[in-house]
């Protein structure tokens, strides 16, 4: 029987939000109409993944 632990729910919600954010930014980086917007999305992805450009 599943338990409804608030900490687990908070962690799952945070993880889902982070995954949604990364997915939208990756799609933006791929489909952006201008090179400047693609660079901006790529920069934000690098920040989220703690990587240098």
Backbone torsions as a table, in degrees:
resi	resn	phi	psi	omega
1	UNK	NA	127.0	-178.8
2	UNK	-70.9	145.8	176.1
3	UNK	-101.2	154.9	-178.9
4	UNK	-109.5	71.9	-179.5
5	UNK	-80.6	125.8	-178.9
6	UNK	-60.6	-35.2	-179.9
7	UNK	-67.1	-40.4	178.7
8	UNK	-66.3	-41.0	177.8
9	UNK	-63.3	-42.1	178.7
10	UNK	-64.1	-41.9	179.1
11	UNK	-65.1	-43.9	179.5
12	UNK	-64.6	-39.9	178.9
13	UNK	-65.4	-42.8	178.4
14	UNK	-63.7	-43.9	179.8
15	UNK	-63.4	-41.5	179.2
16	UNK	-65.7	-40.3	177.8
17	UNK	-64.7	-41.9	178.5
18	UNK	-63.8	-44.7	179.5
19	UNK	-62.6	-40.9	178.1
20	UNK	-64.1	-41.5	179.2
21	UNK	-63.0	-46.7	-180.0
22	UNK	-63.8	-40.0	179.4
23	UNK	-63.4	-46.3	179.7
24	UNK	-64.0	-41.4	179.2
25	UNK	-66.8	-37.7	177.8
26	UNK	-65.0	-42.8	177.3
27	UNK	-64.7	-37.4	177.3
28	UNK	-65.1	-41.3	179.9
29	UNK	-63.8	-32.9	-179.4
30	UNK	-80.2	-41.8	-169.4
31	UNK	-103.5	5.2	-178.0
32	UNK	-63.7	140.4	-175.6
33	UNK	-74.5	-22.9	-178.0
34	UNK	-121.0	149.8	179.0
35	UNK	-59.9	-33.6	-179.4
36	UNK	-64.0	-42.1	178.8
37	UNK	-68.3	-35.9	177.0
38	UNK	-64.0	-40.6	178.0
39	UNK	-64.5	-42.7	179.8
40	UNK	-61.5	-45.0	178.9
41	UNK	-64.6	-39.5	177.5
42	UNK	-64.5	-36.9	177.5
43	UNK	-65.0	-43.3	179.2
44	UNK	-64.9	-40.4	176.7
45	UNK	-61.5	-41.2	178.5
46	UNK	-62.1	-39.7	177.3
47	UNK	-65.4	-41.6	179.5
48	UNK	-64.7	-34.2	-178.9
49	UNK	-94.5	6.0	180.0
50	UNK	54.9	47.5	178.9
51	UNK	-122.1	151.2	176.0
52	UNK	-86.2	150.3	178.5
53	UNK	-81.7	NA	NA
